[in-house]
Amino acid sequence: MKRVRIGAGAGFAGDRIGPAIDLARDARLDYLVFECLAERTIALAQLSKRQGRTAGFDPLLRARMEAVLPYCSENGTRIVTNMGGANPQAAALETVAIARRLGLAGLRVAWVAGDDVLHLFADGGVGLQAPDQRERLVSANAYLGAEPIVAALRGGAEVVLTGRVADPSLFLAPLMVEFDWRPDEWEELGQGTAVGHLLECAGQVTGGYFADPGYKDVPGLDELGFPFAIVEESGEAVLTKLEGTGGALAVRTCKEQILYEVHDPARYLTPDVTADFTGIRFTEVAPNAVRVTGGTGSTRPELLKVSTGFYAGFVAEGQISYAGPGALGRAHLAREILQKRLRWIREGDLQIDFIGASAVHGEALSKLSGEPYEVRLRAAGRFFEEAEARMLTQEVESLYVNGPAGGGGVTISMRENIAMDAAFVQRSAVEATIGYEVA
């Protein structure tokens, strides 16, 4: 019986590289997938590219490729990733340059574009409205599915770099290639999507973002191992991790992950299939090895989701600490000063809270345990003018000598703000493009 070994090398843009190296070296993978694009990530990448500050692809692309390409080449492991971000072709050219430096001549790298559909929304096209009249649209990226990746892999690509692709589609595409699944085999696509969804966040299914001391204990999180799946032609799979790595891959971690960011488990809409997770069953077959069965699906939706990003000015933040007897009272006084000094800021655009006393659950619960010994005031505001944003940071810094006693450890920051929204377009309006580069 044919089986495909497919591993998760990253669950977000800034993920650790070490666990991916372990998988590339030791897991005997057929495919290694890096999922690195959150909705804000690609919007920020589009903005950065348009402003000429970066090429638009994932900033860790070079480090990841340099780390895993030698092992993947040696072991015959193909790489699929959305690290192409806002510029998949540039990412492919960079990967080719890396391969040449590593002596991997002949490496065939494909890039998949076409997800950038900003032109469809220009000047209010298809009725998209900005959340605020002062915000302007800077990005619109449709969620492509598995099919262009399938075509790239069948075209001989050893590395495939994409932009915005639905997360589980990155994992589904290799399964469609290896098992020759048609784009309308809904049951297989639904089960394959379930496997992809379990793997897409990497360390989450092996205990990261799961651990809760005393309630859900997970060993060895400092050496967390990333998961890989051994998938059969039916789409049924065993999820596991490398022996000796930290974390825990168990029925309970899989149950949490299969529901992660899923609004309706009976109708999980992807570009490839309307997946149904309600019949999924998890069975522990060995320590840190769980079998997943029962996923299915039905006809894919005709509309594609589009992640849109709006440039929304700046977010400025300042923090200052107070410690010792009366710390909370002094922090309250500092907040009062800032509220009066910053009263010109539009309602809803300024927030001042206390880390360690009220930032998470408010002040009521904090009072149950008495006054804290230390507290850190945080003031954050949203602005459409850079000069106004700097006024907030200056006011926080001024608390050193113009505020209550004992303030210290001021930090200030300012960043461009991107507001996110979602839209939908007809599938027929989006056309993927595939290109190849050779080392």
QUIFEN-V135996 format. One record per residue. N is the residue number from 0. PHI is phi in whole degrees, -180 to 180 (999 if undefined). OMEGA is omega in whole degrees, 0 to 359 (NA if undefined). BURIAL is # if it has 9 or more other ideal C-beta (glycine too) atoms within 8 Angstrom, else .. Layout:
# QUIFEN-V135996
N_PHI_OMEGA_BURIAL + N_PHI_OMEGA_BURIAL
This chain:
# QUIFEN-V135996
0_999_180_. + 1_-73_175_. + 2_-133_179_. + 3_-119_179_# + 4_-104_185_# + 5_-133_187_# + 6_-119_179_# + 7_-103_182_# + 8_-94_179_# + 9_-165_178_# + 10_-115_175_# + 11_-164_190_# + 12_-59_185_# + 13_-98_186_. + 14_-67_178_# + 15_-62_179_. + 16_-98_183_# + 17_-53_181_. + 18_-62_177_# + 19_-69_176_# + 20_-61_178_# + 21_-57_180_# + 22_-65_181_# + 23_-61_183_# + 24_-81_196_. + 25_-118_190_. + 26_-93_179_# + 27_53_185_. + 28_-80_166_# + 29_-85_181_# + 30_-141_173_# + 31_-123_186_# + 32_-114_175_# + 33_-111_177_# + 34_-103_191_# + 35_-134_186_# + 36_-120_166_# + 37_-83_183_. + 38_-63_179_# + 39_-68_183_# + 40_-60_183_# + 41_-74_176_# + 42_-63_178_# + 43_-66_178_# + 44_-66_178_# + 45_-63_180_# + 46_-63_180_# + 47_-62_179_# + 48_-66_182_# + 49_-66_179_. + 50_-86_177_. + 51_76_182_. + 52_-85_177_. + 53_-143_177_. + 54_-76_176_. + 55_104_178_# + 56_-97_186_# + 57_-59_182_# + 58_-66_178_. + 59_-94_180_# + 60_-56_183_# + 61_-60_183_. + 62_-62_181_. + 63_-68_182_# + 64_-66_178_# + 65_-61_183_. + 66_-78_189_# + 67_-107_184_# + 68_-57_179_# + 69_-59_180_. + 70_-68_181_# + 71_-65_178_# + 72_-64_180_# + 73_-65_187_. + 74_-98_180_# + 75_72_181_. + 76_-93_178_# + 77_-93_184_# + 78_-113_173_# + 79_-127_183_# + 80_-157_173_# + 81_-97_177_# + 82_-67_174_# + 83_-65_175_# + 84_52_182_# + 85_-88_184_# + 86_-155_183_# + 87_-60_181_# + 88_-65_177_# + 89_-64_177_# + 90_-64_179_# + 91_-66_178_# + 92_-64_177_# + 93_-66_179_# + 94_-65_177_# + 95_-63_179_# + 96_-63_178_. + 97_-64_180_# + 98_-60_179_# + 99_-65_178_# + 100_-64_181_. + 101_-86_180_# + 102_79_181_. + 103_-100_182_# + 104_-62_177_. + 105_90_179_. + 106_-59_183_# + 107_-101_185_# + 108_-118_178_# + 109_-108_173_# + 110_-126_181_# + 111_-119_178_# + 112_-122_180_# + 113_113_179_# + 114_-75_179_# + 115_-75_183_# + 116_-119_181_# + 117_-57_181_# + 118_-62_180_. + 119_-72_185_# + 120_-110_183_# + 121_-62_178_. + 122_56_176_. + 123_77_178_. + 124_-54_183_# + 125_48_168_. + 126_78_181_. + 127_-71_180_# + 128_-113_176_. + 129_-70_178_# + 130_-58_180_. + 131_-139_184_. + 132_-61_179_. + 133_-89_180_. + 134_-88_178_# + 135_-129_183_. + 136_-70_179_# + 137_-119_180_# + 138_-154_174_# + 139_-151_185_# + 140_-124_178_# + 141_-77_176_# + 142_-81_174_# + 143_-74_178_# + 144_-105_187_# + 145_-78_193_# + 146_-59_178_# + 147_-65_176_# + 148_-68_176_# + 149_-57_181_# + 150_-62_180_# + 151_-65_179_# + 152_-66_178_# + 153_-69_175_. + 154_-82_174_# + 155_96_181_. + 156_-67_173_# + 157_-95_173_# + 158_-135_177_# + 159_-121_180_# + 160_-116_182_# + 161_-123_166_# + 162_-97_183_# + 163_-72_175_# + 164_-131_177_# + 165_-56_188_# + 166_-52_182_# + 167_-68_180_# + 168_-65_178_# + 169_-61_180_# + 170_-90_181_# + 171_-67_184_# + 172_-56_178_# + 173_-59_179_# + 174_-68_178_# + 175_-63_179_# + 176_-69_187_# + 177_-68_183_# + 178_-105_178_# + 179_56_176_. + 180_-72_175_# + 181_-79_180_. + 182_-68_178_. + 183_-117_175_. + 184_-87_193_. + 185_-63_181_# + 186_-64_179_# + 187_-65_180_# + 188_-65_177_# + 189_-65_178_# + 190_-69_177_# + 191_-64_176_# + 192_-66_176_# + 193_-62_178_# + 194_-62_178_# + 195_-62_180_# + 196_-66_178_# + 197_-68_184_# + 198_-89_196_# + 199_-61_181_# + 200_-98_174_# + 201_52_188_# + 202_-63_178_# + 203_-63_184_# + 204_-80_175_# + 205_-102_172_# + 206_117_174_# + 207_-71_183_# + 208_61_179_. + 209_-119_188_# + 210_-61_177_# + 211_-149_189_. + 212_-51_180_. + 213_85_180_. + 214_-123_176_. + 215_-133_183_. + 216_-78_179_. + 217_-131_182_# + 218_-80_168_. + 219_64_180_# + 220_-64_179_# + 221_-69_178_. + 222_-124_185_. + 223_-56_176_# + 224_-91_178_# + 225_-88_187_# + 226_-86_165_# + 227_-142_183_# + 228_-122_172_# + 229_-108_193_# + 230_-107_178_# + 231_-96_185_# + 232_-62_177_. + 233_-74_186_. + 234_97_175_# + 235_-66_189_# + 236_-150_169_# + 237_-113_176_# + 238_-94_181_# + 239_-154_176_# + 240_-145_182_# + 241_-68_177_# + 242_-63_178_. + 243_93_176_. + 244_-88_181_# + 245_-79_180_# + 246_96_181_# + 247_-150_174_# + 248_-111_188_# + 249_-141_178_# + 250_-56_184_# + 251_-70_177_. + 252_-71_178_# + 253_-68_179_# + 254_-61_178_# + 255_-66_184_# + 256_-70_183_# + 257_-66_179_# + 258_-97_184_. + 259_-65_179_# + 260_58_177_. + 261_-113_182_# + 262_-77_182_. + 263_-134_182_. + 264_-61_179_# + 265_-84_182_. + 266_-143_177_. + 267_-89_187_# + 268_-82_174_. + 269_-130_178_# + 270_-65_186_# + 271_-98_189_# + 272_-167_167_# + 273_-90_188_# + 274_-79_177_# + 275_-123_182_# + 276_-99_189_# + 277_-68_180_. + 278_-97_183_. + 279_-68_176_# + 280_-129_177_. + 281_-112_180_# + 282_-132_177_. + 283_-76_182_# + 284_-104_177_. + 285_-170_175_. + 286_-57_180_. + 287_61_176_# + 288_-144_185_# + 289_-128_177_# + 290_-89_179_# + 291_-119_180_# + 292_-137_168_# + 293_93_176_. + 294_-73_179_# + 295_-150_181_# + 296_-169_178_# + 297_-141_187_. + 298_-48_181_. + 299_-70_179_# + 300_-71_179_. + 301_-85_178_. + 302_-97_174_. + 303_-103_175_# + 304_-70_177_# + 305_-123_174_# + 306_-89_183_# + 307_-113_178_# + 308_-122_180_# + 309_-115_173_# + 310_-70_188_# + 311_-131_174_# + 312_79_187_# + 313_-134_168_# + 314_-115_177_# + 315_-111_181_# + 316_-142_174_# + 317_-139_180_# + 318_-133_176_# + 319_-150_183_# + 320_-106_171_# + 321_-130_183_# + 322_-140_178_# + 323_94_180_. + 324_-56_179_. + 325_79_184_. + 326_-59_183_# + 327_-66_178_# + 328_-62_179_. + 329_-68_177_# + 330_-66_177_# + 331_-62_179_. + 332_-65_178_# + 333_-62_178_# + 334_-63_179_# + 335_-60_179_. + 336_-61_181_# + 337_-65_180_# + 338_-60_179_# + 339_-74_182_. + 340_-70_184_. + 341_-111_185_# + 342_-66_179_. + 343_-75_181_. + 344_-74_183_# + 345_-59_181_. + 346_-57_181_. + 347_93_181_. + 348_-100_178_. + 349_-127_176_# + 350_-133_177_. + 351_-129_181_# + 352_-142_185_. + 353_-120_176_# + 354_-71_182_# + 355_95_179_. + 356_-133_185_# + 357_-146_188_# + 358_-69_185_. + 359_-99_186_. + 360_-116_181_. + 361_86_188_. + 362_-80_187_. + 363_-60_182_. + 364_-71_180_. + 365_-62_183_# + 366_-67_181_. + 367_-66_183_. + 368_-102_179_. + 369_87_183_. + 370_-73_179_. + 371_-71_178_# + 372_-76_179_. + 373_-139_180_# + 374_-152_180_# + 375_-121_178_# + 376_-80_177_# + 377_-128_175_# + 378_-118_180_# + 379_-137_180_# + 380_-144_178_# + 381_-111_186_# + 382_-139_176_# + 383_-103_176_. + 384_-122_182_. + 385_-61_181_. + 386_-63_178_. + 387_-69_178_# + 388_-61_181_# + 389_-68_179_# + 390_-64_177_# + 391_-65_181_# + 392_-63_179_# + 393_-67_180_. + 394_-67_178_# + 395_-67_180_# + 396_-63_180_# + 397_-66_179_# + 398_-65_177_# + 399_-49_185_# + 400_-118_181_. + 401_-110_181_. + 402_-124_182_# + 403_-64_182_# + 404_-67_168_. + 405_80_177_# + 406_-71_181_# + 407_-161_176_. + 408_67_181_. + 409_-67_169_# + 410_-128_178_. + 411_-134_179_# + 412_-155_176_. + 413_-149_180_# + 414_-144_174_. + 415_-68_185_. + 416_-108_176_# + 417_-117_175_# + 418_-95_184_# + 419_-110_174_# + 420_-152_180_. + 421_-125_176_. + 422_-142_180_# + 423_-139_176_. + 424_-135_175_# + 425_-65_179_. + 426_-56_183_# + 427_-66_181_. + 428_-84_185_. + 429_-115_181_# + 430_-126_179_. + 431_-78_177_# + 432_-121_180_. + 433_-123_176_# + 434_-133_182_# + 435_-130_173_# + 436_-131_183_# + 437_-127_181_. + 438_-72_NA_#
